[in-house]
Amino acid sequence: MNPSKTTFAPADRMAALPKQFFASLVKKAVAATAAGRDVINLGQGNPDRPTPGNIVQAMQEGAANPQFHRYSPFTGFAFLKEAIAERYKLDYGVTLNPETQVAILFGGKSGLVEISQIMLNPGDVALVPDPGYPDYWSGVAIAGGRMATMPLTASNGYLPDYGAIAPSDLERAKLLFVNYPNNPTSAMAPAGFYAETVDFAAKHGILAVSDFAYGAIGFDGRRPVSFLETPGAIDVGIEIYTLSKTYNMAGWRVGFALGNEEIVRQIELLQDHFYCSLFGGVQWAAREALLGPQDSVRELVARYESRRDALYEALAGIGWQAEKPAGSFFCWLPVPRGYTSSAFADKLLDEADIVVAPGVGFGEHGEGYVRLGLLTDEERLREAAARIGRLGIF
Ligand code: PLP
């Protein structure tokens, strides 16, 4: 038999995986760059700055330490769990027991997908924001769950309206995802929102998952609030935190699930069956990120804020008016009349060599918007605005 002729039938769960909406855009952008065009890619969420030097140095020490060349403890090193608990105490005033209320993750993404495997039986419902981060959908699909979307619109301040969820969805709901500072809308959670979330989750017996990926990035002096600061939050939920954005460590794959002990235990149990924790050197460097000097975080937020101001000034100059982001490193901009978000994104790539993410890729309620990332320097952001201006659309 010729092995190249063999065909395999993957399990049904593979066919259930959601389509990668942005894959075709990425392909087009790569092709444009390969063809020698000067593409400004504002479509992705990949931090452009290097990891701070003290963290890289700790990694170098960690790599040379034979203690870390062996298997790491299955649930990770205590020093890293203690470091994240310490950081939460300092930054949010939240007290966590590092032994029982902290699980180490291979980046936030893995925890967000794992949580659906832990909570959902086939047919169970997960309440997800629309627009929202597509990895929530992936976990729900793999678990054979069903998604009920909660529209986030400008008129509701990009917050879910728990009162508008259909009773039939509520009946089967086991899981709720919230994400502030928000990707893609850049909204922040106002005071009182998490108290409402805790009440809602407790009343309906739903596990609340706060995706706090942009927890360090608030502008104009506004500090993002952790869900876990709210009384009762630990009884009904967990928070997923990541080092990817706060410390420019997206490639390092370090995240945490924090909060409810029962859920933390289940995450560690599931991970016991898939992995054997992160490389010890990475854990050592992650400890340095959390306990070392935090100046780099303040500098990073200030940098994103001045990029934001530069871009919005330039956009106002070409007549593209929108509210400035409150947090995260994304800009959520309305598309001009007469375009869908995909048609507008295509036009920007084809005619101005600019990549933006069409809002519809984040859900039906993302239609009418495009998302731009503040992940290139001010000069390039101004250049992007100037190119868009030359299209004469606004
Ligand atoms: N959550 C949101 C909203 C994100 O935008 C991202 C990354 O882009 C993540 C979670 C996951 O980040 P990571 O897997 O790098 O920790």
Residues whose N, C-alpha, C, O or C-beta is under 5 A from the ligand:
A	BS01	PLP	G45 G107 G108 K109 Y133 N183 D211 A213 T242 S244 A250 V254 G255
